[in-house]
Amino acid sequence: MMKKLIGLALAATVPGLGLVSATVSATTPQAVLLPAMDPVLPQSVLAGSQRLSTLSPSSPFSFGVVLPSRDPQGLAQFAKTASQPGTPGYRQFLTPSQVAARFGPASAVVSQIQAGLAANGLTAHLGGQILQVHGTVGQVDQMFQTQLARYQKGSTQFVAPDSALVLPNWIRGAAGLTGFVTSTPQTGFQKAKMLKAVYAPKAAMGSTPVGASNSASSGNFTVNVQMLSGAAHYPGMAVRYLVTATLNGQPDTNFLFVNRLQGPILGPLPLVMWYSNPPGGQMVVDFSLAQQQTVSAALTVRDTAGNQVTVQLPAAEFRGPAAATTNAAPLFGIYGITGNILAPWNPATNSVNTVFHANQLVSQVTAVEGGNVRPAIGVYTAGNVFAPSENDVGLFAQQFGLMPPNISTAYVGPNVYTSNLGGIEGELSLDLQMMETSAPGANIAIYAAGSLRSALNQVNLQDRVSVFSISYGGGELAEQAYAPGAQASWDLLAQIANAEGITISVSAGDSGAYSGAQFGMMQPQPSYPANSPYVSAVGGTEDAVTPGAQVTQAAMWGGNIGRELSNPTLLSFLSLQNMIASGGVSTLEPAPYYQTHLNPTLPGRMTPDFSLPASVVTPGYYAFFGGWPNLSGGTSAGAPLFAGWVADMAFLRGRLGNVNPLLYEISQWPAPLLPDGPIMTPVSYGNNGVYNITTRDNAVTGLGQLNMGALWAVLSRFYFGFGGGAG
């Protein structure tokens, strides 16, 4: 999302079982290289990392052994059939006990691995598809002939083996290992940084700069601004500038302290977001205006040494109908902000339920839910941060008169993060408030673990939710490098979820086509686990919304910034933080049948599947963090929003399982079959650094922007009542 590095996990595999191994004698331990056959690994994984310390041999250590299905082909076929409209088995889902009986691990494999672990002094218990193993660092080091150590790479600290694991023969039947490499997770939510807008008479301003750039200097301190989005914009869309500061002709790495944005500006205060790249002495500034005008504002910038300059921005043109606005005082009065502003997404003055036509669905749910009979949603978090997030949820419900959700902690697994929790707290707060928006009063179960695979395994085992929302992820190649076999292990668990009727909603990422950039992998790649064909990958848009709750225009979150910035500059920004919606084509996952039906030449799984708003300022989501209201965004807002709507539908009419086959099929229906219009509306433009929006189904925004009301109408008219499972 975002982006967001999930709990990295090392997996090892063997031939014939989907595993990758070195060729060795069957009577000797097997050296499994990290991540695969490359003899320079794990050194290449650890390249650029600083070894901080070894772990104490007496320290406790836990990891998981992911076990294969006894019938992997049968499981894959069942998961497909249960989610494919038109088949006799559509929505005929299984219980966890039925899944275990038909597709669970073979008892002989379980017994063999348990006996081997016990012989090495380790304890293990089986839950679902994972054997959870407990022991000490010394026992693990000795058994796998390695040494666990703590490393730092950039701002990230992680634990990893310092050499390839040597696998005893008895563990070679595993599908993978999880929990060997752990890292501070990358979360996907973004918070807006609002600049003060100062109104000034036009006579006080300089002449409007011509061209796409302008500069100003004060001594040896120079600031250059370059317009990145030169075309006319609808009010409510973002205009962006690349701001570069130099001191004595070199990048000013202490710059990026922004003072104010000066007018004259017509209408409500602008919302402003900036993304910084201190090593390059650069930032990207986004702002949006609510009514038609041509504006050339001025930006005052200074650095920590006291150098300051005001530079006038090249003129930006906004044309079209006005955008939705609201009084700032009820939302941000605590900060002393008054007057009108562009209306952020919130249940009162700019509701996503209204704009995306979900009001009827939500009202049907709230009319019948009561007691413990509510929509059921699961949400992943990497840290045990329930308490501060619960307070934010209460404030959100109070602010907008919503039925508060019933929140519980369903699982706290191994390697849960206990430090650097600010981003984790913010992410969970955002997730819960978005679910509160789309599924007021829902039962929300929190699954906390250092590994996504551990959390999903528990979701499957407990079988208490109809949808599982994930706002975490990382580049698929980066994840696979740290955790070979992670993709296959995840797909196995996701197939089980689909077989039980559980929908998985995942943020597609916030790093354009380069989801591995934050981990030093600069080749294009989509985000994991959004790249799995068994999840719905939710991309990101920015929208111009009229006062009448109509979308005038939608673009990819980030617009055309992927081609407006040079590739080195784009990658430099993305390596530091998330700033634009992700999308791409997987080199690990083959294209699923529901996508090749539309694009027969597609070489791999394409993400996202569809999109929802993600921009922080066009218009941005109103949410509480740590008890204070903020504007936020990211694709990690769309994933829980969609999860809430899916939970609503499941509550009313039964579980849906993997909804992708359904979405791709209905998106191609002719207009006469769509009583409330298309379920996806096209997105006008966008480039994520590699891919453009060219066709309806693309690696930027997927099928388009979701029309939830149209989807609900089609499902109610044509599908519900055929099949079904427990809600």
Secondary structure, 3 states (H helix, E strand, C coil): CCCCCCCCCCCCCCCCCCCCCCCCCCCCCEEECCCCCCCCCCHHHHCCCEEEEECCCCCEEEEEEECCCCCHHHHHHHHHHHHCCCCCCCCCCCCHHHHHHHHCCCHHHHHHHHHHHHHCCCEEEEECCEEEEEEEHHHHHHHHCCCEEEEEECCEEEEEECCCEEECHHHCCCCEEECCCEECCCECCEECCCCEEECCCHHHCCCCCCCCEEEEEECCEEEEEEECCCCCECCCCEEEEEEEEEECCEECCCCCEEEEEECCCCCCECEEEEEEEHHHCEEEEEEECCCCEEECCEEEEECCCCCEEEEECCCEEECCCCCCEEECHHHHHHHCCCCEEECCEECCCECHHHHCCCHHHHHHHHHHCECCECCEEEEEECECCHHHHHHHHHHHHHHHCCCCCEEEEEEECCCCECCCCHHHHHHHHHHHHHHHHHCCCCEEEEEECCCHHHHHHHHHHHCCCCEEEECECEEHHHHHHHCCCHHHHHHHHHHHHHHCCCEEEEECCCECCECCHHHCCCCCECEECCCCCCCEEEEEEEEEECCCCCEEEEEECCCCHHHHCCHHHHHHHHCCCCCECCCEECCCCCCCHHHHCCCCCCCCCEECCEEEECCCCCCCEEEEECCEEEEEECHHHHHHHHHHHHHHHHHHHCCCCCCHHHHHHHCCCCHHHCCCCCCEECCCECECCCCECCCCCECCCECCEECHHHHHHHHHHHHCCCCCCCC
